[in-house]
Amino acid sequence: MNPVDGARRSGWCVRCLWLITLGALASCQSDGRKMAPGMFENVLSAMDSVLTGAPRAEDAPPESQTAIAATMTPQAPTAEDKTTVVPLSDAELEAESQHLDGEDLNFGSSDEGIRPPWNSPYEVFGDRYEVKKSSLGYVEVGIASWYGQKFQGRKTSNGEIFDMHLASAAHKSLPIPTMVRVTNLDNGRKIEVRVNDRGPFHDDRIIDLSFAAAKALGFSTQGTAPVVVEAIDAINYPEKAQKQKPASPKIYLQAGAFQSKESARNLKRDIEANLMLQRLNAVVRVLESEFEKDSPLHKVWIGPIQTTRSEAAVTRILVQMGLAKPVKVLAN
């Protein structure tokens, strides 16, 4: 018998055996002798693999099954997948402010239990501070500083654990918690943060931001920056805010910047005098920006200005004084 005839006869024999097997299985089903669940399907699958020559997954060698299981099993994140915290630069380490913790704050009366201690009057180094009953309509312009690594992992005034990589803020008089929008007047960047701590206890600063917030505002390598701080009434008092008309953006104009604080103050007085002659009511202030260590710039800011008409009038006065067109920043 030649090899070809032998292979053909072998194939026919295999098919005949399968047909006999299927007949026996079918008779088992028909006369009440039940097969185990799934046995019939497994026999069909095995027969199909033999006839087609394709191996089944369960017949694969152990190493192949391991590879299949590996592709289906969720893998734990590797070190490369995890977010790494970048250490602070030397400039940022030098720019960080010194922040006080709860041990330095002496909270007074808690208003007979109506308000939590951190919203009650308190003392720091003998100075007494009052906390506002409400933040509704609060807007303030001044200097912001930031704190981070030196305070990392310690408790804020309301007992939360401080995380320098999350956006938060400390304020001397706003109720805790209060959501505020902070605008950097140097570059117009904005961020919304929640007040959960007390500070900064410097006469020329109005808010102390976390490192993450300062970085988002673009002044983490500086010690301070001029900012506008506004309480977000729509979040803090949603019921009352619905009854109010949406506030239009407030305009701030930078009229000049000087290394000499005295020169900035002189320009401030000149602008105030010219505004008074034109019967224009606008606040003029000198704010400090620390672009480089030990060489701050003293900037003259006008605002908030409520309307574009008033903005045009103020700009015209500044140009008549021989000054360049002012830098404009919108807040809110």
LUMPAMI-861935 format. One record per residue (C-alpha): x, y, z. Coordinates in Angstrom, 2 decimals. Example, Ala and Ser with C-alpha at 12.3 -4.5 7.8 and 13.67 -1.06 7.14 Angstrom:
! LUMPAMI-861935
+---------+---------+---------+
|      px |      py |      pz |
+---------+---------+---------+
|   12.30 |   -4.50 |    7.80 |
|   13.67 |   -1.06 |    7.14 |
+---------+---------+---------+
***
This chain:
! LUMPAMI-861935
+---------+---------+---------+
|      px |      py |      pz |
+---------+---------+---------+
|    0.00 |    0.00 |    0.00 |
|    1.39 |    3.34 |   -0.97 |
|    1.61 |    6.17 |    1.63 |
|   -1.18 |    8.24 |    0.03 |
|   -3.71 |    5.38 |    0.19 |
|   -2.67 |    4.70 |    3.80 |
|   -3.31 |    8.33 |    4.84 |
|   -6.74 |    8.34 |    3.15 |
|   -7.82 |    5.11 |    4.86 |
|   -6.56 |    6.45 |    8.23 |
|   -8.63 |    9.62 |    7.76 |
|  -11.77 |    7.63 |    6.96 |
|  -11.22 |    5.45 |   10.00 |
|  -11.00 |    8.50 |   12.27 |
|  -14.23 |    9.91 |   10.84 |
|  -16.03 |    6.62 |   11.31 |
|  -14.93 |    6.43 |   14.95 |
|  -16.27 |    9.95 |   15.58 |
|  -19.60 |    9.09 |   14.01 |
|  -19.91 |    5.99 |   16.19 |
|  -19.01 |    8.05 |   19.30 |
|  -21.60 |   10.72 |   18.51 |
|  -24.24 |    8.06 |   18.01 |
|  -23.49 |    6.55 |   21.40 |
|  -23.62 |    9.94 |   23.09 |
|  -26.91 |   10.80 |   21.43 |
|  -28.42 |    7.50 |   22.61 |
|  -27.32 |    8.32 |   26.14 |
|  -29.24 |   11.58 |   25.95 |
|  -32.33 |    9.93 |   24.55 |
|  -32.69 |    7.03 |   26.99 |
|  -32.35 |    9.06 |   30.17 |
|  -28.67 |    8.56 |   30.89 |
|  -27.52 |   12.15 |   31.17 |
|  -24.02 |   13.32 |   30.38 |
|  -22.17 |   15.78 |   32.53 |
|  -22.96 |   19.42 |   31.68 |
|  -20.85 |   20.61 |   28.76 |
|  -19.58 |   17.14 |   27.84 |
|  -21.40 |   17.05 |   24.50 |
|  -20.04 |   20.49 |   23.54 |
|  -16.51 |   19.44 |   24.52 |
|  -16.73 |   16.34 |   22.30 |
|  -17.91 |   18.45 |   19.36 |
|  -15.07 |   20.91 |   19.94 |
|  -12.52 |   18.10 |   20.09 |
|  -13.88 |   16.54 |   16.92 |
|  -13.75 |   19.86 |   15.11 |
|  -10.13 |   20.43 |   16.13 |
|   -9.14 |   16.95 |   14.90 |
|  -10.88 |   17.35 |   11.57 |
|   -9.47 |   20.83 |   10.94 |
|   -6.07 |   20.23 |   12.51 |
|   -6.34 |   23.39 |   14.77 |
|   -5.35 |   22.84 |   18.45 |
|   -7.70 |   23.91 |   21.25 |
|   -6.62 |   26.45 |   23.88 |
|   -6.74 |   23.83 |   26.66 |
|   -4.48 |   21.56 |   24.56 |
|   -1.85 |   24.28 |   24.24 |
|    1.47 |   23.70 |   25.99 |
|    1.80 |   25.14 |   29.53 |
|    4.00 |   28.06 |   28.42 |
|    1.36 |   29.15 |   25.86 |
|   -1.37 |   29.09 |   28.52 |
|    0.82 |   31.21 |   30.74 |
|    1.24 |   33.78 |   27.97 |
|   -2.55 |   33.92 |   27.40 |
|   -3.23 |   34.39 |   31.12 |
|   -0.64 |   37.15 |   31.26 |
|   -2.39 |   39.13 |   28.53 |
|   -5.75 |   38.86 |   30.33 |
|   -4.54 |   39.60 |   33.87 |
|   -4.43 |   43.33 |   34.85 |
|   -0.85 |   44.32 |   35.46 |
|    0.14 |   46.42 |   38.48 |
|    1.47 |   49.86 |   37.53 |
|    5.21 |   49.99 |   37.21 |
|    7.42 |   52.64 |   38.75 |
|    7.52 |   54.38 |   35.36 |
|    3.71 |   54.59 |   35.25 |
|    3.46 |   56.27 |   38.66 |
|    3.49 |   60.06 |   38.88 |
|    6.78 |   61.18 |   40.31 |
|    6.98 |   64.25 |   42.52 |
|    9.63 |   66.60 |   41.21 |
|   11.72 |   68.08 |   44.04 |
|   11.73 |   71.84 |   44.52 |
|   14.43 |   73.81 |   42.77 |
|   16.92 |   75.91 |   44.73 |
|   15.04 |   79.06 |   43.72 |
|   11.75 |   77.61 |   45.00 |
|   13.33 |   76.50 |   48.28 |
|   14.60 |   80.03 |   48.85 |
|   11.28 |   81.62 |   47.84 |
|    9.09 |   79.61 |   50.25 |
|    7.68 |   81.65 |   53.12 |
|    7.79 |   80.66 |   56.78 |
|    4.33 |   79.40 |   57.76 |
|    3.01 |   79.10 |   61.32 |
|    1.26 |   75.96 |   62.52 |
|   -1.63 |   75.57 |   64.96 |
|    0.63 |   75.65 |   68.03 |
|    1.46 |   79.30 |   67.30 |
|   -2.23 |   80.26 |   67.08 |
|   -4.24 |   80.84 |   70.24 |
|   -7.92 |   80.44 |   69.33 |
|  -10.26 |   82.28 |   71.66 |
|  -13.96 |   81.91 |   72.33 |
|  -15.88 |   79.64 |   69.96 |
|  -19.01 |   81.84 |   70.11 |
|  -20.69 |   79.45 |   72.58 |
|  -20.25 |   76.51 |   70.22 |
|  -21.98 |   78.14 |   67.24 |
|  -18.75 |   78.48 |   65.25 |
|  -15.81 |   76.05 |   65.18 |
|  -12.62 |   77.23 |   66.91 |
|  -10.79 |   78.04 |   63.66 |
|  -13.52 |   80.58 |   62.77 |
|  -13.34 |   82.30 |   66.15 |
|  -11.15 |   85.27 |   67.14 |
|   -7.52 |   84.25 |   67.70 |
|   -4.12 |   85.65 |   68.68 |
|   -0.69 |   85.28 |   67.11 |
|    2.34 |   86.65 |   68.97 |
|    0.06 |   88.97 |   70.96 |
|   -1.85 |   90.35 |   67.94 |
|   -5.59 |   89.68 |   67.84 |
|   -7.38 |   88.72 |   64.60 |
|  -11.12 |   88.66 |   63.92 |
|  -12.69 |   86.22 |   61.44 |
|  -15.39 |   87.54 |   59.12 |
|  -18.92 |   86.23 |   59.71 |
|  -19.40 |   85.96 |   55.94 |
|  -17.26 |   86.05 |   52.78 |
|  -20.12 |   87.27 |   50.58 |
|  -18.85 |   89.88 |   48.11 |
|  -15.27 |   89.76 |   49.42 |
|  -12.60 |   91.23 |   47.09 |
|   -9.09 |   92.26 |   48.11 |
|   -5.95 |   93.31 |   46.27 |
|   -2.52 |   92.73 |   47.76 |
|    0.51 |   90.46 |   47.97 |
|    0.46 |   86.66 |   47.94 |
|    3.19 |   84.37 |   49.27 |
|    3.37 |   80.58 |   49.31 |
|    4.39 |   77.70 |   51.57 |
|    5.18 |   74.07 |   50.89 |
|    7.99 |   71.71 |   51.85 |
|    8.64 |   73.25 |   55.27 |
|    5.01 |   72.61 |   56.27 |
|    4.40 |   69.36 |   54.35 |
|    2.37 |   66.75 |   56.28 |
|    1.51 |   69.05 |   59.18 |
|   -1.99 |   70.02 |   60.28 |
|   -3.72 |   73.15 |   59.00 |
|   -5.85 |   75.30 |   61.31 |
|   -8.96 |   73.17 |   60.77 |
|   -7.10 |   69.88 |   61.33 |
|   -6.59 |   68.80 |   57.71 |
|   -3.19 |   67.43 |   56.65 |
|   -1.38 |   69.94 |   54.44 |
|   -0.29 |   68.67 |   51.03 |
|    1.90 |   71.10 |   49.11 |
|    1.02 |   69.37 |   45.83 |
|   -2.69 |   70.21 |   46.17 |
|   -4.17 |   73.69 |   45.67 |
|   -5.16 |   75.31 |   48.97 |
|   -4.75 |   78.62 |   50.79 |
|   -4.35 |   80.29 |   54.15 |
|   -6.11 |   83.57 |   55.00 |
|   -6.18 |   85.64 |   58.17 |
|   -9.88 |   86.57 |   58.27 |
|  -11.99 |   84.61 |   55.76 |
|  -14.22 |   81.86 |   57.19 |
|  -12.93 |   78.30 |   56.82 |
|  -13.77 |   76.85 |   54.37 |
|  -14.13 |   79.55 |   51.68 |
|  -13.57 |   79.10 |   47.96 |
|  -11.63 |   82.00 |   46.43 |
|  -10.38 |   82.92 |   42.96 |
|   -6.83 |   84.27 |   42.91 |
|   -5.56 |   86.29 |   39.93 |
|   -1.85 |   86.99 |   39.47 |
|   -1.65 |   90.60 |   38.29 |
|    1.82 |   90.00 |   36.84 |
|    0.60 |   87.56 |   34.19 |
|   -3.20 |   87.34 |   34.41 |
|   -3.23 |   83.68 |   35.47 |
|   -6.13 |   82.55 |   37.70 |
|   -6.80 |   79.64 |   40.04 |
|   -9.62 |   78.64 |   42.39 |
|   -8.55 |   77.38 |   45.83 |
|  -10.16 |   76.51 |   49.15 |
|   -9.11 |   78.33 |   52.31 |
|   -8.40 |   75.78 |   55.06 |
|   -5.67 |   77.49 |   57.11 |
|   -4.70 |   80.75 |   58.83 |
|   -1.96 |   83.12 |   57.66 |
|    0.16 |   84.79 |   56.37 |
|    1.07 |   86.89 |   59.37 |
|    2.92 |   89.65 |   57.52 |
|    1.48 |   93.16 |   57.30 |
|    1.98 |   93.42 |   53.53 |
|    0.51 |   90.00 |   52.54 |
|   -3.13 |   89.00 |   52.21 |
|   -2.97 |   85.29 |   51.30 |
|   -0.57 |   82.34 |   51.63 |
|   -0.94 |   79.76 |   48.85 |
|    0.22 |   76.16 |   48.67 |
|    3.16 |   75.37 |   46.39 |
|    0.83 |   73.81 |   43.79 |
|   -1.30 |   76.97 |   43.65 |
|    1.74 |   79.25 |   43.41 |
|    3.18 |   77.11 |   40.61 |
|   -0.12 |   77.27 |   38.71 |
|   -0.05 |   81.06 |   39.06 |
|    3.54 |   81.20 |   37.83 |
|    5.38 |   82.55 |   40.88 |
|    6.74 |   79.47 |   42.66 |
|   10.33 |   80.64 |   42.05 |
|    9.47 |   84.04 |   43.53 |
|    8.72 |   84.89 |   47.12 |
|    5.61 |   86.96 |   46.41 |
|    3.31 |   88.22 |   43.66 |
|    0.61 |   90.93 |   43.40 |
|   -2.83 |   89.32 |   43.33 |
|   -6.56 |   89.89 |   43.41 |
|   -8.43 |   87.60 |   45.80 |
|  -12.20 |   87.21 |   45.30 |
|  -14.59 |   84.99 |   47.23 |
|  -16.63 |   82.84 |   44.83 |
|  -20.18 |   83.59 |   45.98 |
|  -21.75 |   81.09 |   43.56 |
|  -19.95 |   78.26 |   45.42 |
|  -19.89 |   79.63 |   48.96 |
|  -23.50 |   80.90 |   48.98 |
|  -25.33 |   79.35 |   46.00 |
|  -28.81 |   80.32 |   47.23 |
|  -27.89 |   83.99 |   47.69 |
|  -25.77 |   84.13 |   44.52 |
|  -28.72 |   83.04 |   42.36 |
|  -30.55 |   86.24 |   43.30 |
|  -27.59 |   88.45 |   42.35 |
|  -26.76 |   89.66 |   38.86 |
|  -23.58 |   88.14 |   37.37 |
|  -20.66 |   90.40 |   38.17 |
|  -18.81 |   91.89 |   35.21 |
|  -15.01 |   91.39 |   35.07 |
|  -13.02 |   93.92 |   37.08 |
|  -10.25 |   95.82 |   35.33 |
|   -6.82 |   96.56 |   36.78 |
|   -4.25 |   98.82 |   35.11 |
|   -0.52 |   98.79 |   35.79 |
|    0.79 |  102.34 |   35.36 |
|    4.47 |  101.77 |   36.14 |
|    7.13 |   99.56 |   37.72 |
|   10.17 |  100.74 |   39.68 |
|   13.06 |   99.26 |   41.61 |
|   12.78 |  102.24 |   43.93 |
|    9.81 |  102.07 |   46.27 |
|    9.94 |  105.85 |   46.70 |
|    9.61 |  106.40 |   42.93 |
|    6.55 |  104.15 |   42.87 |
|    4.99 |  106.08 |   45.73 |
|    5.63 |  109.40 |   43.98 |
|    3.87 |  108.17 |   40.84 |
|    0.98 |  106.90 |   42.96 |
|    0.49 |  110.39 |   44.46 |
|    0.65 |  112.05 |   41.02 |
|   -1.97 |  109.69 |   39.57 |
|   -4.27 |  110.16 |   42.56 |
|   -4.05 |  113.95 |   42.15 |
|   -4.88 |  113.79 |   38.41 |
|   -7.78 |  111.41 |   38.98 |
|   -9.17 |  113.73 |   41.62 |
|   -9.00 |  116.71 |   39.22 |
|  -11.01 |  114.74 |   36.67 |
|  -13.43 |  113.56 |   39.38 |
|  -12.62 |  109.93 |   38.71 |
|  -12.85 |  107.53 |   41.63 |
|  -10.28 |  104.72 |   41.41 |
|   -8.00 |  103.13 |   43.97 |
|   -4.25 |  103.48 |   43.34 |
|   -1.82 |  101.22 |   45.20 |
|    1.82 |  100.09 |   45.13 |
|    2.36 |   96.32 |   45.09 |
|    5.62 |   94.42 |   45.15 |
|    6.71 |   91.70 |   42.71 |
|    9.81 |   89.60 |   43.49 |
|   11.05 |   88.52 |   40.07 |
|   14.57 |   88.11 |   41.41 |
|   15.82 |   87.56 |   44.92 |
|   16.66 |   90.81 |   46.76 |
|   15.61 |   92.95 |   43.75 |
|   11.82 |   93.39 |   43.90 |
|    9.87 |   95.60 |   41.55 |
|    7.36 |   98.07 |   42.99 |
|    4.39 |   98.34 |   40.65 |
|    1.69 |  101.01 |   40.61 |
|   -1.75 |   99.49 |   40.10 |
|   -5.10 |  101.22 |   39.52 |
|   -8.31 |   99.36 |   40.19 |
|  -10.67 |   97.74 |   40.38 |
|  -12.26 |   99.69 |   37.53 |
|  -15.85 |   98.63 |   36.93 |
|  -16.57 |   99.79 |   33.36 |
|  -14.72 |  100.07 |   30.05 |
|  -15.76 |  103.75 |   29.92 |
|  -13.94 |  104.45 |   33.18 |
|  -10.98 |  102.42 |   31.93 |
|  -10.74 |  104.60 |   28.82 |
|  -10.89 |  107.78 |   30.93 |
|   -8.13 |  106.57 |   33.28 |
|   -5.95 |  105.47 |   30.34 |
|   -6.36 |  108.89 |   28.72 |
|   -5.20 |  110.62 |   31.92 |
|   -2.12 |  108.39 |   32.18 |
|   -1.14 |  109.11 |   28.57 |
|   -1.59 |  112.87 |   29.17 |
|    0.80 |  112.50 |   32.12 |
|    3.44 |  111.21 |   29.69 |
|    3.16 |  107.58 |   30.75 |
|    3.02 |  104.60 |   28.41 |
|   -0.27 |  102.82 |   27.78 |
|   -0.95 |  100.81 |   30.96 |
|   -0.88 |   97.03 |   31.23 |
|   -4.42 |   95.67 |   31.58 |
|   -5.45 |   92.65 |   33.64 |
|   -8.99 |   91.31 |   34.04 |
|  -10.10 |   89.62 |   37.25 |
|  -13.23 |   87.46 |   37.67 |
+---------+---------+---------+
***
